[in-house]
Amino acid sequence: MVDDLWVKIPIIDADSHESDAILLKTVPLLLLGLSLFAGFTPAWSGWDEGESAYLRGEYAAAFRQWQSLAENGDAGAQYDIGVMLHQGLGVTRDDATAVHWFRQSAEQGYPLANFGLGYLYQTGHGVPQDIQKAMKWYRHAAEQGLARARFNLGVIYLQGSGTGTDLAEALKWLTLAAEQGLAEAQFQLGHLYAEGGAVPQDYREAMKWYREAAESGLIEAQFNLGVLNTQAQVHSEALQWYRRAAAKGHEKAQYNLGVMYSEGQGIAADPDQALRWYREAAEQGFARAQYALGRLHEHGIAVPQDTTTALGWYRQAAQQGDVRAQLRLGQIYKEGRGVSKDGDQALVWLKQAAMQGDAEAQFELGVMYKQGIGTPQDMAEAARWYRAAAEQGYARAQNNLGYMYGTGSGVPQDYVLAHMWYNQAGANGIALGIKNRDKLAREMTPDQIAEAQRLVREWLKRCEGTGRQRLATTPTAPNAASIVGSAIQSAPPAAGPDTQNRP
């Protein structure tokens, strides 16, 4: 049943430490471009012939035409052959000579040449890198009204590279560029207001600037508008922007569309459409989508059930470090779900997920070491992994760690610590933890019980605000999306509990 497979999870914002956190903090430095692509049309006769040759891809002919004009003092042609020299179009790349022609053009006050010199000084092409000189030339162009120079100057002030951060100057230049319609500047302002910190957080302003950039066709702005609308639970609006970005091949927007179709957010739930968009993103190598496709194939949602295909998608995601896929691969091989049991493979993938801090994988790894699956039995290692999961609040691991302390398996026998962990497991919903705690208490003194209870209180105090007090008592796949407010996630059967009926 579909409702059993799709589970909502929290959104992860721009400060997330996820490898593919969504709100892009900056857009790239704006690069050099020819006059004809910047709205500048040099006046000298003969320039049109060079333009026609360039547009036909006959770069050498265009260079020759414009070089002749440049040598006769045409500032636009001087700038354009500088760009071609820098990019190696129709001529061997030569940044030093590009600098020469930019200077010739800049001396005539040509705004793009001022910008070009700023760019070369900032990147260290043809001249030693010098941020101060880059700012000087950018400022010349910015004061002439060139939007791209205003943007790059604003980014330098924002990042503080070579100057120290100056938010007032950054906002001044970025806003001027944004008001001229430069989508990259609009995007950057949108991010600043969405994230807050550098400026007071203001979602209204963020939406305004993202929308300006998105309407200009900037794909990242379209995606981020989708994210902000998802956060605001305006799902129909989010859907619109994800669709626009997805149609241009944005893998995260494609994935988010899959999520929205799977959950019926802003549109009727449609597993077939979810499958389509997950596949689009997965085929671009997006790990979360690959994991999602694995779940669909494993459970036979919108496709025939096929564990082999599921394993293929899980493996692709797992090889990129996706912890959900690593965990699920380990569980499938450990339990032999649709494949032959393979302890060695189970150990490999569970260990990778556990090393990333996944509590369920740590618990599963503890079970494997305790039972000797895929590895020689090692009670000390079992206790180590149970402890790692228990400290994160994973209730089943807390119960099993209590058992290890109660029996002295892999750790020195310690009834106080055993009682503590049984008690915490019980509080987190493990009925066996309460049973084991009460049975153990009959062997303990009142002082020992009081000490165990004190340790629980201390542990809970340490965990306040960390979310570690309790995790699910039955395993669920870890969060599958870090981009929208919801994602594909499953609730697989219990993963081989290793609980005991005695302390």
VORO-204392 format. One record per residue (C-alpha): residue number from 1; y, z, x; chain. Coordinates in Angstrom, 3 decimals. Example, Ala and Ser with C-alpha at 12.3 -4.5 7.8 and 13.67 -1.06 7.14 Angstrom:
BEGIN
ATOM zalo       yy       zz       xx gulum
ATOM    1   -4.500    7.800   12.300     A
ATOM    2   -1.060    7.140   13.670     A
***
This chain:
BEGIN
ATOM zalo       yy       zz       xx gulum
ATOM    1    0.000    0.000    0.000     A
ATOM    2    3.369   -0.984    1.453     A
ATOM    3    5.056    2.344    0.704     A
ATOM    4    2.556    4.076    2.962     A
ATOM    5    3.542    1.916    5.906     A
ATOM    6    7.339    1.807    5.902     A
ATOM    7    9.127    5.018    6.825     A
ATOM    8   12.856    5.528    7.260     A
ATOM    9   14.154    7.025   10.492     A
ATOM   10   17.619    7.971   11.772     A
ATOM   11   19.947    5.476   13.320     A
ATOM   12   20.512    5.687   17.058     A
ATOM   13   24.121    5.168   18.009     A
ATOM   14   25.917    3.791   21.033     A
ATOM   15   25.357    6.941   23.092     A
ATOM   16   21.605    6.677   22.749     A
ATOM   17   19.572    6.684   25.949     A
ATOM   18   17.193    4.160   24.434     A
ATOM   19   16.794    1.170   26.686     A
ATOM   20   18.072   -1.157   24.041     A
ATOM   21   20.752    0.957   22.389     A
ATOM   22   22.811   -1.271   20.243     A
ATOM   23   26.549   -0.985   20.264     A
ATOM   24   27.476   -3.020   23.324     A
ATOM   25   30.069   -1.073   25.287     A
ATOM   26   31.908   -4.065   26.711     A
ATOM   27   31.762   -7.796   26.599     A
ATOM   28   31.573   -9.680   29.887     A
ATOM   29   34.601  -10.541   31.978     A
ATOM   30   36.134  -13.748   30.686     A
ATOM   31   35.472  -16.604   33.082     A
ATOM   32   37.348  -19.667   34.206     A
ATOM   33   37.561  -22.710   31.974     A
ATOM   34   39.240  -26.068   32.164     A
ATOM   35   42.683  -26.682   30.671     A
ATOM   36   41.272  -28.859   27.918     A
ATOM   37   39.115  -25.956   26.681     A
ATOM   38   42.043  -23.535   26.769     A
ATOM   39   44.483  -25.534   24.679     A
ATOM   40   46.542  -26.757   27.639     A
ATOM   41   47.114  -30.497   27.934     A
ATOM   42   48.761  -31.583   31.215     A
ATOM   43   51.457  -34.202   30.776     A
ATOM   44   50.793  -36.617   33.614     A
ATOM   45   49.491  -40.067   32.691     A
ATOM   46   45.933  -40.549   33.848     A
ATOM   47   44.818  -37.086   32.829     A
ATOM   48   43.182  -38.433   29.668     A
ATOM   49   40.912  -40.671   31.751     A
ATOM   50   39.691  -37.620   33.664     A
ATOM   51   39.135  -35.748   30.417     A
ATOM   52   37.075  -38.594   28.968     A
ATOM   53   34.938  -38.764   32.104     A
ATOM   54   34.430  -34.986   32.045     A
ATOM   55   33.365  -34.962   28.410     A
ATOM   56   30.828  -37.722   29.178     A
ATOM   57   29.399  -35.522   31.921     A
ATOM   58   30.729  -37.799   34.669     A
ATOM   59   32.077  -34.892   36.684     A
ATOM   60   32.553  -36.696   39.980     A
ATOM   61   34.698  -39.349   38.278     A
ATOM   62   36.720  -36.680   36.486     A
ATOM   63   37.245  -34.829   39.743     A
ATOM   64   38.496  -37.971   41.490     A
ATOM   65   40.901  -38.745   38.649     A
ATOM   66   42.327  -35.240   38.532     A
ATOM   67   42.422  -34.865   42.318     A
ATOM   68   44.783  -37.807   42.467     A
ATOM   69   47.028  -36.162   39.894     A
ATOM   70   46.783  -32.803   41.647     A
ATOM   71   47.896  -34.295   44.947     A
ATOM   72   50.910  -35.674   43.089     A
ATOM   73   51.838  -32.183   41.872     A
ATOM   74   50.329  -31.947   38.382     A
ATOM   75   49.855  -28.199   37.849     A
ATOM   76   47.199  -28.659   35.188     A
ATOM   77   45.184  -31.023   37.347     A
ATOM   78   45.529  -28.652   40.310     A
ATOM   79   44.082  -25.873   38.205     A
ATOM   80   41.292  -28.048   36.807     A
ATOM   81   40.036  -29.277   40.165     A
ATOM   82   40.153  -25.658   41.295     A
ATOM   83   37.805  -24.796   38.447     A
ATOM   84   35.499  -27.697   39.331     A
ATOM   85   35.443  -26.644   42.989     A
ATOM   86   34.596  -23.083   41.983     A
ATOM   87   31.826  -24.225   39.639     A
ATOM   88   30.529  -27.056   41.842     A
ATOM   89   31.026  -29.696   39.143     A
ATOM   90   31.088  -33.195   40.591     A
ATOM   91   31.766  -31.775   44.023     A
ATOM   92   30.227  -29.286   46.450     A
ATOM   93   31.224  -25.766   45.514     A
ATOM   94   34.117  -24.572   47.669     A
ATOM   95   35.833  -21.372   46.548     A
ATOM   96   38.301  -21.312   49.424     A
ATOM   97   39.638  -24.737   48.444     A
ATOM   98   39.653  -23.635   44.795     A
ATOM   99   41.977  -20.778   45.817     A
ATOM  100   44.263  -23.316   47.510     A
ATOM  101   44.613  -25.407   44.363     A
ATOM  102   45.064  -22.383   42.125     A
ATOM  103   47.926  -21.245   44.365     A
ATOM  104   49.521  -24.684   44.213     A
ATOM  105   49.350  -24.581   40.433     A
ATOM  106   50.438  -20.937   40.162     A
ATOM  107   53.550  -21.616   42.229     A
ATOM  108   54.587  -23.923   39.398     A
ATOM  109   54.056  -21.102   36.904     A
ATOM  110   50.894  -22.490   35.316     A
ATOM  111   49.398  -19.559   33.330     A
ATOM  112   45.747  -20.552   33.759     A
ATOM  113   46.210  -20.755   37.540     A
ATOM  114   47.562  -17.191   37.561     A
ATOM  115   44.494  -16.206   35.580     A
ATOM  116   42.232  -18.140   37.970     A
ATOM  117   43.623  -16.354   41.011     A
ATOM  118   43.156  -13.021   39.258     A
ATOM  119   39.565  -13.906   38.494     A
ATOM  120   38.774  -14.968   42.082     A
ATOM  121   40.350  -11.821   43.524     A
ATOM  122   38.466   -9.670   41.040     A
ATOM  123   35.121  -11.297   41.833     A
ATOM  124   35.696  -11.877   45.548     A
ATOM  125   35.128  -15.640   45.478     A
ATOM  126   36.992  -17.523   48.196     A
ATOM  127   39.042  -14.422   49.026     A
ATOM  128   38.179  -10.809   49.851     A
ATOM  129   37.707   -8.849   46.644     A
ATOM  130   40.952   -7.062   45.835     A
ATOM  131   41.435   -5.478   42.408     A
ATOM  132   45.112   -4.804   42.984     A
ATOM  133   45.792   -8.481   43.696     A
ATOM  134   43.611   -9.440   40.752     A
ATOM  135   45.756   -7.251   38.508     A
ATOM  136   48.933   -8.795   39.933     A
ATOM  137   47.841  -12.317   39.024     A
ATOM  138   46.363  -11.303   35.682     A
ATOM  139   49.635   -9.584   34.833     A
ATOM  140   51.602  -12.751   35.622     A
ATOM  141   49.383  -14.693   33.224     A
ATOM  142   49.357  -11.883   30.641     A
ATOM  143   53.148  -11.740   30.593     A
ATOM  144   53.107  -15.490   29.994     A
ATOM  145   51.059  -14.774   26.878     A
ATOM  146   47.596  -15.838   28.081     A
ATOM  147   45.123  -13.922   25.908     A
ATOM  148   42.190  -14.067   28.305     A
ATOM  149   44.321  -12.596   31.102     A
ATOM  150   45.427   -9.820   28.785     A
ATOM  151   41.792   -9.116   27.994     A
ATOM  152   40.623   -8.971   31.620     A
ATOM  153   43.613   -6.804   32.550     A
ATOM  154   42.802   -4.458   29.668     A
ATOM  155   39.183   -4.208   30.769     A
ATOM  156   40.246   -3.293   34.334     A
ATOM  157   42.449   -0.508   32.988     A
ATOM  158   39.671    0.629   30.670     A
ATOM  159   37.030    0.741   33.383     A
ATOM  160   39.377    2.158   36.016     A
ATOM  161   38.058   -0.174   38.693     A
ATOM  162   40.401    0.184   41.654     A
ATOM  163   43.223    1.715   39.617     A
ATOM  164   41.958    4.721   37.748     A
ATOM  165   41.477    4.597   34.001     A
ATOM  166   44.675    4.073   32.000     A
ATOM  167   43.774    4.050   28.317     A
ATOM  168   47.315    3.408   27.155     A
ATOM  169   47.579    0.255   29.273     A
ATOM  170   44.060   -0.787   28.303     A
ATOM  171   44.837   -0.505   24.598     A
ATOM  172   48.156   -2.290   25.040     A
ATOM  173   46.648   -5.373   26.643     A
ATOM  174   43.473   -5.435   24.585     A
ATOM  175   45.457   -5.149   21.372     A
ATOM  176   47.819   -7.946   22.407     A
ATOM  177   44.852  -10.182   23.183     A
ATOM  178   43.109   -9.208   19.941     A
ATOM  179   46.210   -9.954   17.897     A
ATOM  180   46.223  -13.425   19.445     A
ATOM  181   42.774  -13.939   17.967     A
ATOM  182   40.673  -13.471   21.129     A
ATOM  183   37.269  -12.473   19.748     A
ATOM  184   36.169  -10.651   22.899     A
ATOM  185   39.212   -8.374   22.743     A
ATOM  186   38.662   -7.776   19.048     A
ATOM  187   35.070   -6.856   19.796     A
ATOM  188   36.084   -4.447   22.553     A
ATOM  189   38.590   -2.709   20.278     A
ATOM  190   35.937   -2.500   17.579     A
ATOM  191   33.628   -0.755   19.993     A
ATOM  192   36.269    1.670   21.222     A
ATOM  193   37.086    2.775   17.689     A
ATOM  194   33.437    2.929   16.648     A
ATOM  195   32.417    5.047   19.606     A
ATOM  196   35.459    7.315   19.846     A
ATOM  197   36.241    9.294   22.982     A
ATOM  198   38.662    6.915   24.647     A
ATOM  199   40.488    6.756   21.299     A
ATOM  200   40.013    8.849   18.162     A
ATOM  201   36.945    7.623   16.319     A
ATOM  202   38.057    5.442   13.424     A
ATOM  203   35.421    3.437   11.570     A
ATOM  204   38.041    1.683    9.463     A
ATOM  205   39.681    0.269   12.603     A
ATOM  206   36.280   -0.487   14.111     A
ATOM  207   35.268   -2.444   11.039     A
ATOM  208   38.586   -4.318   11.036     A
ATOM  209   38.295   -5.524   14.623     A
ATOM  210   34.573   -6.233   14.469     A
ATOM  211   35.163   -8.289   11.345     A
ATOM  212   37.902  -10.311   13.062     A
ATOM  213   35.563  -11.049   15.974     A
ATOM  214   32.613  -11.718   13.697     A
ATOM  215   34.547  -14.200   11.591     A
ATOM  216   35.361  -16.031   14.844     A
ATOM  217   31.625  -16.380   15.387     A
ATOM  218   31.042  -13.682   18.042     A
ATOM  219   27.381  -12.879   17.535     A
ATOM  220   27.537   -9.363   19.011     A
ATOM  221   30.306   -8.450   16.575     A
ATOM  222   28.261   -9.756   13.662     A
ATOM  223   25.356   -7.603   14.776     A
ATOM  224   27.489   -4.494   15.226     A
ATOM  225   29.077   -4.968   11.823     A
ATOM  226   25.555   -4.890   10.481     A
ATOM  227   24.924   -1.635   12.314     A
ATOM  228   28.092    0.052   11.036     A
ATOM  229   27.357   -1.025    7.482     A
ATOM  230   23.811    0.272    7.855     A
ATOM  231   25.193    3.614    8.976     A
ATOM  232   27.493    3.611    5.957     A
ATOM  233   24.515    2.628    3.756     A
ATOM  234   26.317   -0.491    2.577     A
ATOM  235   23.097   -2.417    2.886     A
ATOM  236   24.166   -5.623    1.160     A
ATOM  237   27.012   -6.042    3.643     A
ATOM  238   24.758   -5.164    6.570     A
ATOM  239   22.265   -7.753    5.396     A
ATOM  240   24.947  -10.454    5.385     A
ATOM  241   25.956   -9.822    8.992     A
ATOM  242   22.422   -9.457   10.288     A
ATOM  243   21.582  -12.796    8.689     A
ATOM  244   24.482  -14.528   10.401     A
ATOM  245   23.567  -13.102   13.793     A
ATOM  246   19.842  -13.680   13.269     A
ATOM  247   20.420  -17.335   12.396     A
ATOM  248   21.965  -17.730   15.863     A
ATOM  249   18.915  -16.198   17.534     A
ATOM  250   20.072  -12.591   18.009     A
ATOM  251   16.757  -10.804   18.488     A
ATOM  252   17.916   -7.363   17.356     A
ATOM  253   19.514   -8.785   14.224     A
ATOM  254   16.259  -10.606   13.505     A
ATOM  255   14.361   -7.364   13.961     A
ATOM  256   16.786   -5.471   11.712     A
ATOM  257   16.382   -8.105    9.015     A
ATOM  258   12.664   -7.478    9.234     A
ATOM  259   13.291   -3.771    8.739     A
ATOM  260   15.523   -4.361    5.716     A
ATOM  261   13.009   -6.656    4.077     A
ATOM  262   10.231   -4.188    4.766     A
ATOM  263   12.119   -1.309    3.160     A
ATOM  264   13.993   -3.176    0.458     A
ATOM  265   17.406   -2.193    1.779     A
ATOM  266   20.061   -4.319    0.089     A
ATOM  267   17.386   -6.725   -1.098     A
ATOM  268   13.999   -6.644   -2.778     A
ATOM  269   11.234   -5.605   -0.405     A
ATOM  270    9.459   -8.689    0.897     A
ATOM  271    6.678   -8.223    3.471     A
ATOM  272    6.499  -11.977    4.067     A
ATOM  273   10.166  -12.122    5.047     A
ATOM  274    9.725   -8.992    7.146     A
ATOM  275    6.884  -10.730    8.946     A
ATOM  276    9.005  -13.832    9.494     A
ATOM  277   11.914  -11.993   11.122     A
ATOM  278    9.746   -9.642   13.161     A
ATOM  279    7.954  -12.701   14.517     A
ATOM  280   11.252  -14.427   15.382     A
ATOM  281   12.330  -11.391   17.406     A
ATOM  282    8.895  -10.749   18.891     A
ATOM  283    8.591  -14.299   20.169     A
ATOM  284   11.833  -13.725   22.063     A
ATOM  285   10.166  -10.763   23.754     A
ATOM  286   11.760   -7.922   21.772     A
ATOM  287    9.345   -5.029   22.208     A
ATOM  288   10.122   -3.196   18.987     A
ATOM  289    9.404   -6.322   16.983     A
ATOM  290    6.171   -6.856   18.892     A
ATOM  291    5.131   -3.332   17.980     A
ATOM  292    6.086   -3.971   14.345     A
ATOM  293    3.949   -7.111   14.271     A
ATOM  294    1.090   -5.128   15.710     A
ATOM  295    1.343   -2.675   12.825     A
ATOM  296    1.379   -5.494   10.269     A
ATOM  297   -1.749   -7.064   11.738     A
ATOM  298   -3.518   -3.743   12.161     A
ATOM  299   -2.956   -2.796    8.535     A
ATOM  300   -3.158   -6.272    6.998     A
ATOM  301    0.397   -6.325    5.604     A
ATOM  302    1.513   -9.895    4.766     A
ATOM  303   -1.262  -11.168    7.080     A
ATOM  304   -5.037  -10.810    7.182     A
ATOM  305   -6.084   -7.584    8.883     A
ATOM  306   -6.809   -8.445   12.514     A
ATOM  307   -7.181   -5.751   15.136     A
ATOM  308   -7.474   -8.279   17.959     A
ATOM  309   -4.098   -9.823   17.132     A
ATOM  310   -2.628   -6.358   16.635     A
ATOM  311   -3.811   -5.352   20.095     A
ATOM  312   -2.196   -8.464   21.566     A
ATOM  313    1.210   -7.576   20.132     A
ATOM  314    0.840   -3.897   21.020     A
ATOM  315   -0.022   -4.835   24.580     A
ATOM  316    3.039   -7.052   24.951     A
ATOM  317    5.275   -4.249   23.705     A
ATOM  318    3.472   -1.605   25.761     A
ATOM  319    3.852   -3.622   28.949     A
ATOM  320    7.607   -3.491   28.363     A
ATOM  321    7.420    0.284   28.168     A
ATOM  322    7.485    0.690   24.385     A
ATOM  323    6.139    4.194   23.905     A
ATOM  324    4.990    3.609   20.310     A
ATOM  325    2.857    0.677   21.395     A
ATOM  326    1.439    2.592   24.362     A
ATOM  327    0.487    5.468   22.090     A
ATOM  328   -1.128    3.236   19.490     A
ATOM  329   -3.076    1.263   22.092     A
ATOM  330   -4.391    4.512   23.516     A
ATOM  331   -5.413    5.791   20.092     A
ATOM  332   -7.158    2.552   19.143     A
ATOM  333   -9.200    2.484   22.357     A
ATOM  334   -9.931    6.223   22.169     A
ATOM  335  -11.123    6.074   18.572     A
ATOM  336  -12.682    2.602   18.655     A
ATOM  337  -10.697    1.349   15.669     A
ATOM  338  -11.770   -2.266   15.276     A
ATOM  339  -12.776   -2.454   18.934     A
ATOM  340  -15.352   -0.806   21.127     A
ATOM  341  -14.319    2.605   22.383     A
ATOM  342  -12.861    2.390   25.866     A
ATOM  343  -11.936    5.717   27.428     A
ATOM  344  -10.524    4.117   30.550     A
ATOM  345   -8.066    1.961   28.585     A
ATOM  346   -7.227    4.851   26.281     A
ATOM  347   -6.400    7.036   29.274     A
ATOM  348   -4.201    4.349   30.854     A
ATOM  349   -2.013    3.822   27.800     A
ATOM  350   -1.863    7.413   26.613     A
ATOM  351   -0.831    8.535   30.069     A
ATOM  352    1.985    5.986   30.135     A
ATOM  353    3.279    7.208   26.787     A
ATOM  354    2.843   10.842   27.784     A
ATOM  355    4.776   10.301   31.000     A
ATOM  356    7.650    9.045   28.836     A
ATOM  357    7.627   12.381   27.038     A
ATOM  358    5.875   11.428   23.815     A
ATOM  359    4.467   14.657   22.399     A
ATOM  360    1.647   13.075   20.430     A
ATOM  361    0.472   11.146   23.487     A
ATOM  362    0.626   14.353   25.535     A
ATOM  363   -1.560   16.062   22.948     A
ATOM  364   -4.018   13.152   22.907     A
ATOM  365   -4.163   13.211   26.692     A
ATOM  366   -4.933   16.920   26.582     A
ATOM  367   -7.842   16.171   24.237     A
ATOM  368   -9.176   13.520   26.604     A
ATOM  369   -9.093   15.803   29.626     A
ATOM  370  -10.694   18.642   27.660     A
ATOM  371  -13.481   16.435   26.337     A
ATOM  372  -13.863   14.313   29.476     A
ATOM  373  -13.083   10.992   27.803     A
ATOM  374  -12.297    8.268   30.349     A
ATOM  375  -11.983   10.921   33.034     A
ATOM  376  -13.974   13.867   34.365     A
ATOM  377  -13.440   16.982   32.265     A
ATOM  378  -10.468   18.912   33.616     A
ATOM  379   -9.407   22.003   31.696     A
ATOM  380   -6.342   22.621   33.853     A
ATOM  381   -5.050   19.106   33.124     A
ATOM  382   -5.863   19.565   29.451     A
ATOM  383   -3.826   22.764   29.367     A
ATOM  384   -0.961   21.080   31.233     A
ATOM  385   -0.661   18.290   28.673     A
ATOM  386   -1.134   20.627   25.714     A
ATOM  387    1.703   22.734   27.098     A
ATOM  388    3.972   19.704   27.519     A
ATOM  389    3.433   18.762   23.858     A
ATOM  390    3.596   22.349   22.630     A
ATOM  391    6.943   22.904   24.328     A
ATOM  392    8.260   19.961   22.310     A
ATOM  393    7.131   21.640   19.108     A
ATOM  394    3.954   19.617   18.513     A
ATOM  395    1.985   21.976   16.293     A
ATOM  396   -1.553   20.766   17.028     A
ATOM  397   -0.912   21.147   20.742     A
ATOM  398    0.436   24.648   20.140     A
ATOM  399   -2.817   25.609   18.433     A
ATOM  400   -4.926   24.114   21.204     A
ATOM  401   -2.841   25.755   23.905     A
ATOM  402   -3.431   29.046   22.130     A
ATOM  403   -7.156   28.361   22.319     A
ATOM  404   -6.919   27.622   26.059     A
ATOM  405   -5.167   30.939   26.711     A
ATOM  406   -7.476   32.824   24.380     A
ATOM  407  -10.599   31.575   26.173     A
ATOM  408   -9.174   31.303   29.680     A
ATOM  409   -9.910   27.557   29.759     A
ATOM  410   -7.851   25.885   32.477     A
ATOM  411   -5.432   28.819   32.533     A
ATOM  412   -5.805   32.556   33.145     A
ATOM  413   -6.941   34.283   29.974     A
ATOM  414   -3.898   35.774   28.243     A
ATOM  415   -4.155   37.062   24.672     A
ATOM  416   -0.399   37.554   24.418     A
ATOM  417    0.334   33.882   25.144     A
ATOM  418   -2.590   32.816   22.979     A
ATOM  419   -1.199   34.847   20.057     A
ATOM  420    2.271   33.414   20.659     A
ATOM  421    1.100   29.796   20.483     A
ATOM  422   -1.245   30.374   17.551     A
ATOM  423    1.621   32.059   15.724     A
ATOM  424    3.974   29.145   16.355     A
ATOM  425    1.327   26.601   15.338     A
ATOM  426    0.812   28.489   12.098     A
ATOM  427    4.529   28.585   11.407     A
ATOM  428    4.546   24.804   11.894     A
ATOM  429    1.905   24.258    9.254     A
ATOM  430   -1.404   24.532   11.115     A
ATOM  431   -3.528   26.806    8.897     A
ATOM  432   -6.080   27.159   11.681     A
ATOM  433   -3.347   28.614   13.893     A
ATOM  434   -2.844   31.479   11.442     A
ATOM  435   -6.584   32.049   11.204     A
ATOM  436   -6.976   32.069   14.979     A
ATOM  437   -3.937   34.335   15.424     A
ATOM  438   -5.229   36.903   12.948     A
ATOM  439   -8.716   36.859   14.448     A
ATOM  440   -7.307   37.314   17.943     A
ATOM  441   -5.009   40.141   16.782     A
ATOM  442   -8.073   42.293   16.055     A
ATOM  443   -8.741   42.298   19.806     A
ATOM  444   -5.159   43.162   20.794     A
ATOM  445   -3.090   46.342   20.976     A
ATOM  446    0.055   46.748   18.855     A
ATOM  447    2.147   46.475   22.022     A
ATOM  448    0.513   43.159   22.941     A
ATOM  449    1.148   41.798   19.445     A
ATOM  450    4.777   42.914   19.585     A
ATOM  451    5.178   41.203   22.952     A
ATOM  452    3.669   37.981   21.613     A
ATOM  453    6.056   38.069   18.671     A
ATOM  454    8.989   38.658   21.024     A
ATOM  455    7.973   35.605   23.065     A
ATOM  456    7.973   33.479   19.913     A
ATOM  457   11.497   34.634   19.075     A
ATOM  458   12.671   33.838   22.601     A
ATOM  459   11.057   30.424   22.509     A
ATOM  460   12.657   29.620   19.166     A
ATOM  461   16.044   30.703   20.481     A
ATOM  462   15.684   28.398   23.478     A
ATOM  463   14.819   25.562   21.130     A
ATOM  464   17.788   25.998   18.802     A
ATOM  465   19.613   22.712   18.372     A
ATOM  466   17.029   20.738   20.348     A
ATOM  467   14.791   19.729   17.451     A
ATOM  468   11.788   21.137   19.305     A
ATOM  469   10.951   23.951   16.910     A
ATOM  470    8.498   21.841   15.009     A
ATOM  471    7.079   18.349   14.949     A
ATOM  472    4.767   16.793   12.405     A
ATOM  473    1.447   18.543   12.101     A
ATOM  474   -0.301   15.230   11.543     A
ATOM  475    0.355   12.355   13.879     A
ATOM  476    2.761    9.594   12.982     A
ATOM  477    3.895    6.723   15.139     A
ATOM  478    7.106    7.552   17.006     A
ATOM  479   10.374    6.000   15.877     A
ATOM  480   10.074    2.243   15.960     A
ATOM  481   13.724    1.259   15.785     A
ATOM  482   16.763    2.281   17.703     A
ATOM  483   19.062   -0.203   16.104     A
ATOM  484   19.222    0.246   12.376     A
ATOM  485   18.723    3.274   10.199     A
ATOM  486   15.164    2.419    9.462     A
ATOM  487   12.139    0.722   10.897     A
ATOM  488    8.495   -0.073   10.626     A
ATOM  489    6.421    2.998   11.237     A
ATOM  490    2.960    3.970   10.197     A
ATOM  491    1.040    7.065    9.381     A
ATOM  492   -2.335    6.473   11.049     A
ATOM  493   -5.267    8.803   10.508     A
ATOM  494   -5.456   12.044   12.454     A
ATOM  495   -5.937   11.325   16.135     A
ATOM  496   -9.069   13.213   17.033     A
ATOM  497   -8.025   16.851   16.519     A
ATOM  498   -9.402   19.238   19.110     A
ATOM  499   -8.769   22.456   17.229     A
ATOM  500  -11.212   25.346   17.358     A
ATOM  501  -12.283   27.856   14.741     A
ATOM  502  -12.244   30.727   17.166     A
ATOM  503   -9.603   32.146   19.546     A
***
